[in-house]
Amino acid sequence: MVQFNSLLIIFLILFLVRSGTQLLLSWINVSHLRRHAGKVPEVFDGMVDQEKMGKITRYTADSERFHRIAALASQGFFLAALLSGVLPFLVSKIGLWEPGTILEGLIFFAVLSLASNFFHIPFDLYDTFVIEERYGFNVMTLKMWVLDLLKSTLIMVLMGGLLLWLSLSLVVYGGELWWLWAWALVGAFELLMLWLYPMFIAPLFNKFEPVDNVELSQRVHALMEKVGLRAKGVFKMDAGKRSRHTNAYFTGFGRSKRIVLFDTLLASHTVEEILAILAHEVGHWKRKHLLKEMLLLELISLLLFYVISRVLDWPLLYHTFGFQAPIPYVGFFLIGAWIGLIGFFAQPLQAAISRSFETEADDFAVVLMEARGAMRSALKRLAIDNLANLNPHPVYAWFYYSHPPLVERIERLNRLVSSRQ
């Protein structure tokens, strides 16, 4: 039975503060947007009319409201599972059926993952086939959605199960320094995924073909040569069979590195705009943002694994949530719950670091591109095509946004371009 003690009180306070913060931020963001619904930002004059502005407002409000409800439902489901005693009951049944710490742990997480996936299915369906379809983005069929779910679940079972099995094995057989070996294992796994994803995982969901626009392909390669970057190729992804959202990205690691352009992006942007978007992505590579992020994450990960090793055998952690004695795989789950909760409050710092990287990449793109206005027009087109919120509340953007708000971003580019002319 769950023990009502100081540790549980702290957990519940943090849990409620997090949920309250999410609700408050969502509410002030939508309220701010509605107050400015009739005001088109000056930098979008001539591109966004009142009808389009109204559609952006409705899409943002509907999406925000739905995701707020989905988040609260998910948190309520998690808290109910944590406090109801169902988890100790599950552990007791698994122990009778399949004794053995590692195998018990695999079954424990498999059951929880399956339950979580089933719980989220109605929300995913509503988001795709109601919200996204209402605003003209979704083109996915139900059959395709089911196939995606099955494939992603299989990948999660295989890759996640392997990582969990190795991690639990290190806890059992790795001695006092198991946490150091586990940290190295997770880091190696992340690097492996950077290589595997573009080569083997992404093609399970989408078709990747060389860009058939000869002019664009040649200019992309010239751009890469100009900055001394080598990529395996420039590929068009058939994103349009699922959604009308537009995007482009670099992916891969080492020789698997490649440039990917959504077919929807190719259809709606000029060659100059696409090159500007790619120049921005090149800026991330040249400024070593991925490497910096990985180093920071690895340092945080090392600290977290050390903390986990210190509290994994802490009896109070288990007694608080109804377990009779320390169990390594249960400890991973409970500590993960705490990390997720505390990590929410570190989100503004993470967002601020990401925004600084995005600003550096914008600066790099402006310097690299001879057509100075291409980056600004590309951002405007991306915003319009994706019905991006043009008037986010400053506090909401500070807390969540990984990119500077679009209007601020474009205004800054205007100043930067003017200063270079």
N, C-alpha and C positions, 0 to 999 in steps of 0.2 A: 504494500500500500504506500502511496505517495506520502512523504513526511512534510508537514507544513513547518519549515524551519527558515532561518535567515537566508540560506542559499536559494531556496525556492522563492522567497519574497523578492530578492534581488532580481532573479530571473524574470518573474512576472512583471516587476516594475519596468525593466528594460523592454520586455515584450510589448507592454501596453504603450510605453513611450514611443517605441518604433512605429506601431500601428497608428497611434495618434499623429505622429509626425507625418507619416505617409498621407493620411487623410487630410490634414491641414494643408500640406503642400499641394496636393491635388486640387483641393477646393480653391485655394487662392490663385492657382494657375488658371483654372477654368474661369473664375470670376474676373480675373484680369483680362483674359482674352475676350470675354463677352463685353466688357466695358470699352474695349478698343476694336470691337468687331467692325464698326463702320469706318475705321481709320486705316487707310492703306499707307504703309511706311513710304516715305519719300523715295527711297532707293528702288521701290517697286512700281513707281508711277509709270503708267503706260503698259505695264505687263500684267498687273492684277487689278481687276475691276471689282465693283461691289458684289457682283454675283459670285465671283471666284473667292472673294474674301469671306462671304457667307458660308460657302462650302468648306473652306479651311476651318472656320470656326466650328461648324457642326461636326466635322470629322474629328477634330481635336477633342471637342467636348464629349462626343460619344465614345471615343477610344479611351479617354481618360477615365470616364465614369465606369466603363466596363472593366478596365484593368484594375481600378480601385476595388470594385466588387470582387473580382477574381482573386486579387491579392489577399483581401480580408478573409475570403472563404478558405483559401489555401492555408493561411495562418491559423484560422480557427480549427481546421481539420488536423493540422500538425499539433496544436496545443491540446486538442481533445485526445489524440493518440498518446501524447506524452503524459497527461495527467490522469487518464482513465484507468490505468493499470493493464491496458491491453498489451503493452510491450513486454513487461515481465511475464505475462501469461504466454505470449508467443515464444519467449525464450525457454520457458519451462516445457512447452510442447515439443520444440525443436530438440531440446536436450534428451527427451525420451526417445525421439524418433531417430536422430542422427547424432550421437554423442561425439565430441571432438571439437575443440575450439575453432579450428580453421573452417571446417565444413559447416559447423553451426553458424559461423559468421557469414559465410556465403549465402546460406539459406535465409538468414535473418534479413540481410540487405536485399536479397531477391524479392522476398515477400513485401518488404516496405516499398521498394521501387515499383513493383507491380501495382500495389494499392494506390500509390501516388499517381501513377500513369492513368489508371482507370478514373481516379477522381478528377484529373485535369482534362480528360477527353471532352466532356460537354463544353467546357470553357474554350478549348482550342477550336472546336467545331463552330461555336457561336462567333468567335473572333474572325474565323476564315470565311464562313458562309453567310454571315449576317453583316457584321461591321465592314469587313473588307469588300464584300460584294455590294453592299449598299452604296459605296462610294466608287465603284467601278474598278477596283484593284484586283479582286480575285477572279481568276479564270480556271482555278483548279477544280477537278471533278472529285466526287466523293471516293471513287475508286483510287485515284492518284493519292488522295489524302491518306487512305487506309494503307496503301503500299508504302508510303513514306513513313508512316508510324511503325509498320512492321520492320522495315529496314533499319530505322534509327534505333528501335528497341533491340534488335539483334546485335547491332554494333555496340550498343551500350552494355549488353550482357557479356559479349566476348571481351571487349577492351576493358570495361570497368571491372568485370569479374576477374580477369587476369591480374589487373593492378591490385585489387583487393586481396586476392589470394597471396600474391607475393608480399604485400605489406603485412598481412597477418602472420605469414610465415616468418618474417623478420622479427616481429614482436615475440613469437614463441621461441625461435631458434637463434636470434641475432645477438643475444647477450645484452649487456648494459648499454651498448652503443647502437642498439637496433634503430633508434630514432635517426642517427646519422646516416645509416645505410638506407633507411626508408626515404629520407630526404633526397639522397642521391638517386634512388630509384625513381621517385616522382619526377625529378628534374630530367632524367634521361628519357622517361616516358613522354614528357612534354615535348622534348626535342624530336623524338621519334614521330609524334603526331604531326608536328610541323612538316615533316617530310612525307608522311603517309597520306595526309589529308588530300592534297591536290592530285596525288598519283593514283590513289586507290579508293578513297572514301567518297570524295565529291563526285566522281564519275558514276557512282551508284545512284545518284539522284538527278544529275543533269548531264547533258551532252556538251562536250567542249570541242569546238572546231576552230581551226585557224581563221583569223579574221579575213573575210574575202574582199574587203575594201583594200585594194592594192596601195592606193595613195596613203591611207591611214596606216597600214602596216609598215610601209617604208618610212613614214615620218616618225612612227613610234620607235622603230629600230634606230633611226638617226638620233632621236632624243636620248635613247638609252646609251648610245655610243658617246654622245656629248658629255654625259656625266659619268661614264666609265662603269656602267652597270650591265650585267649580262643576265638575261632571262631566257628560260627554255623556249618561250614563245609568247605570242599575243593571241589569246583565245576568246572566242565569242561563246557565251553561255546561254543556253535556251531558258533563261529565267522567265520569259514571257508565257511559258506554258503553265506557270503557277500564279504569277502576279504581274501587274503592270507597273510595279515600283521599279525605279531605275537605280543603278549603282555600278561601281567598278572597284576593283581591289587588286592588290598584290597578294600572292599567297606562296607558300612553300618555303623551303630552306635549302641553301646550297644549290645543288644542281636541279632540284625540283622547283626552284623559284619560277613563277610564271605570272603574267599579267592577264587578268580576266575582266572582260567587259560584258555587261548584261546586254542581250539583244535589244531590250527596251531602251537602253541608253543609246545604243548605236542608231536606233530609229528616230530618236527625238533630239539629239544633239549634233551640232556641227563638228567637223574635224578639229577645228581650233579649240572648241570647248572640251572635247574628249582629251586632246593633248594637254590642256590645262589641268584637267582632273588627274591625269596620269603624272603630270609634273608635280602636283601636290603629293601624290603617293611616293614618287621618287624622293621627294624631300624628306619623307619619313625614313627612307633607307639611308640617304646620304647623311642625315643628322643622327643616325644610329638610334632612333627612337625605340625600335623593337628590341635592340640589345639592352638599352637602358631599362626598359620595362621588365625584361626578363631578369636582369641582374637584381632589380629592386624586388621583384616577386620571389626570387630565389632566397634573398636575404630574409624576407618576411617569412617565407616557408621554413627556412632553417630555424628561425626563432619559434615558430608555431610547433614544429616537431619536437623541439626541446621542451616547450611548455607541456605538450601532450605527454611526453615521457615522464614529466614530474607529477602529473595529476592522474595518469591512467590507472594507478592503483589506489587512488584516494577513496576510501570507503564512503565518505559523506556524499560524494558525487552520485554514487549508485543508490544509496539509501534514500536520498532525497526524491528520486524518481521511482521508488518501489522495488529496486533490485536488492537482493540479499547480500551479494558479495561482488567484488570487481570482476568484470568479464571484459577482456580486451576489445572485442568487436562492439560490445555495447558502449564501452568507453569512447571508441571512435565516433559513434553516433551522437552521444551526449555532448562530447566536447565540440563536435561539429556544429551542434545546435547553438552552443554558446558563441563559437567563432562567427557563425552567420549573423547572430544577433548583434554582437559588438561591432562586426565589420560594417554593418549598415551605417553606423555613426562616423565611420572613417570615409564614407563615400564622397563627401565634399573635397577631401584632400586628393583622393584618386581622380576626381573629375577635374580639379584644378591643374594637376600634372598633365592630364590628357589634353586640356585646352591649351596649355602652353606649348605642347608638342604640335597641335594643330595650327597654332599661330606661326610657329617656326616653319612648318611645311607650306603654309600659304605664302610666307615671305620668300621661301625658296622658289616656289612656282612663279611668282611675279618676276623674280630676277632671271629665271631660266627662260621663260616664255618671251618671245619677241612681240607677240600680239598681246599687249598689256591688258586689254579689256576682256580677254577670253576667260580668265578665272572668275571674274565678276559675273559675266553672263552665264557661265556654267553653273555657278552657285544659284543664281536666280532661277534658271531652268530646272535644276534639281529640286528646289523648294516648291515650285509650282507643280511639277509633275507628281511630287510625293505629298502634296497638301501639307507641307511643313508649317508648324505654328510660327507665324511671323511676329507675334507679340507675347512671348513667354514672360511670366513674372520673374523679375530679377533674382529673387530668393530661390525660386524653383530651378532656374537655370544654374545658379551657383551650386545648388545641392546635387543636381542630377546630370547636367549637360556635360558630355565628353567633348563637345565642340562649342566654340563660342556661338551665341545666338546669331542667326543669319544676318539680321540687320546690322548688328555691331561688326560682324565679320566683313560684310561688304563695305560698310563705311570706312573701316580701317584700311581695306584694300584701296579704296578711292584715295585716301590720304597718302598711302604708300606709293601708288602709281603717280600721283601728282608731284610728289617730292622727287621722283626719278626722271621727270620730264624736263 
